[in-house]
Amino acid sequence: MNFVIIAISSLYLVSAIIVLSSRTNFQSVIWFGIMGSVSAVIMMIIGAPDVAMTQFSVGVALVLIVYIMALKKQRRVRLGFLDVPSMIEESPSGLRGLEWEIIRLVDEKEGYHVEPVKFSSKEDALNAVENHEVDLVCGAFTEDDVSGRTKGIPYLETSIFVCNGEEIDFVRLKHLSRNAISPTPEFLKKSRYVFVISMNSPDLEKDILEGLNEIRSSGNIEEIVGRYL
């Protein structure tokens, strides 16, 4: 029994340290819930079941729900997007695609409340992010699209081709081929796909950069690219 108490107490101490050292509020809240659950178990073991139940129902469940709801409101992200197959597109179950997978992984860490806004053209989407009507824009934007206008976070290399007198990126060229269209492309230059960030959202830029670094270091980026492209 003493060994069990020592082990659980050690877990409580570790949880408290992680709460204080977590890099995001969302992580801190989750570990705070774990710490509260461990304290409830300790109270149960030492013979105070009534206090343990109060701690678990109020100190853990209720407080955790309130904190998460508060964080969701604080982390409202207005996501502008163009419907581009394989990158980000609407489906019966919601958004899907390579770019949405990356955003979703960052969202799982930070606890955003994402509000999607669909645009019909690149120009409309760029105007919206420049006017701070949205926080983030995606939909196969390249560095060339945002050069001299606003800030883009590069995440994947691509190629730009000239097809029927128009410059198109690799994803759009692939989409033409899938739709039984036989383009005759000519390679023009290398570029990179970017997430377009509003100048009013430096915190979001920091979160996405950190999230991309973690996704790359874990090897998830290759798996996501392979699944959609």
N, C-alpha and C positions, 0 to 999 in steps of 0.2 A: 504493500500500500504506500509506504514512504517513497518507493521508487516511482510509482505512478504520479504521486503529487509533485515530486521533483521534476519529472518529465513534463507534466502539464504546466508547472510554474515556469519552466525554461521556455516552453512554447509561448507563454504569455509575455515573457520578457522579450523574446525575439520579435513577436508581433508588435510590441510597443516600439521597438527600435525601428522596425520597417515603417510604421506609421509616421515616425518623425523624419525618416530619411527618404521617403518616397518622392519621386520627381514630379508626380502629378497629384492633384487633389482627388481624382477618381481612385487611384491606387491607395491613397491614404484612407479613404472612406471604406474601401473593401477590407483592408487590413484592420481598420478599427472595428469592423463587424466581427472579424475573426477573433480579435483580442477580447471583445465583449462576450463572445460565445465561450471562449476558454475560461473567462472569469466565472461564467455561469456554471460551468462544469466543476470548477474548484469549489464553489459554494455548495453544489450538490454533494460533492464528496465529503465535505467537512460537516454535513448534517444540517444544511439550511435550505431545504428544497423550495420553501416559499420565497425566500430572497432570490434564489436561482431563477425561478420562473418569472419573477418581476424583472430581474436583470435581462433575461432573454427576450421577454415580450416588449418591454419598454426601452431598456438600455441598448438592445441590439436591433430588433426588428423595426420598431417605430422610428428610432433615431436614424437607422440606416436608410429607410425609405425617404424620410424627410431630407437627409443630406443628398441622396441621389437625385431627388426631384429638384432640389435647389441647384445642384451642379448642372443638370440638364438645361435649366432655364438660363444659367450663366453661360453655357457653352452653345448657344444657338448659332448655327452656321448656315448661312444662306448659300446654297450650292447651285450655281448656274451651270447648265450643261447643254450641249448640242447632242442630238440623238445620232450617235455614230456606232454602227454595228461593231462588235468586238471590243470597243473602248468603253462606252457607257450608253446604255439604251434602256428604254422602258420595256417591262415584260409583265405578264399577269401577276407575278409574285413580287413586283417592285423593280428597282434598278438592278442592272447586271452589267458585267463587262470588266475589262482589265483595270481601268481607272477607278471604277466603283469598288473593286476588290481592295485596291490600295487604300482608298479613303475609308472603307469599312474597317480595315485592320487598324488604322490610326484612330478611328472612332471608338473601337472596342477598348483602346487604351485610355483615351481621354474622356469618353462619355459625352460626346456632342449630342445636341438635338438638331439633326440635319433637316433643313427645309429645301427640297429641290425646286428649282425654277427652270423650266425648259425654254430655250431660245431657238429661233428658226434660222439664224445666221450668225456667223462669226462676228460680224460688225456689231450687231445688237448685243451680243454677249460681252464683247470688249467694252462697248460704251457703258454697259451696266456695271462692270467691275471698276471702270475708271471713275464713274460717278458714285461709287460705294453703295450701289443698290444691292449688290451681292458681295459675299466675302471671298468666294472662290469660283473659278470657272474651269471647266474641262470639257473635252470632246475632241481629242486629237489635235489640240493646238500645238504648234511648233514654235521654236525660238524665233523664226522669221515672222510669225504672225504677231508677236508681241514686241519685237525689237523697236525701240524708240517710243513705245507707248506706255507700257506698264511692266510689272515684275512677273517673271515666270520662274518656277522651280523645275529644272530639268530632271527627268527620271528615267528616260529610255532613248537610246539612239534610234534614228530612222533615216530614211533616204527620201529625197525629193526628186520627182520625175517631171518631165514635160510630156504631156499627153494631149494631143489635138490642140496644141497651143496653150494649154492650161497647166499650171504647176499643181501637182497633187502629191500627197504623202503616200507612204507605203500602205497604210491601212485602207485608205480610200481606193488606191489602185487594186488592192486585193479584193475589196468589195465589188468593184466593177467586174473583175474576173469571175467572181462567184455568181454574178447575175448574168452569165452567158454573154457578157460583152467582151470583145477581144481588142483591148487597147494596144497601141503600139508605143509604149513608153520609151523615153530616152532619159537616162540617168543625168541628173543635173548637179546635185551636191548632197552632202551629208548634213543632217540637222538633228535636233533632239525634241522629243515630245515634252511638254511642260504643263504643270498646273499653274494657272494664272491667279495671282493673289492680289487682293485689294491692298492699296497702300495703308489703309486704315486697320489692317489685320496682321500686325507683326507677330502677335502671339500664335495665330494660326500658322503663319509661315514657319515659326520655330517648331511647332508640334509636327508639321508635315515633314520638315527636314529630319527631325529626330526619328520619326516613324519610318521614313525611307531608309535611313541608315540601319535601323534594326532589321527591316525587311531584307535589305541586301546582305547584311552579315549573317542572317539565318538561312539564306538561300531561297527564301520564299518568292523573291521577285522572278527568278528563273521559272519556278513552277507556275506562277500566275501567267507569265508571258506565254509559256508553252501551252497552257490550257486555252487561251483565247486567240493567239496568233500562230 
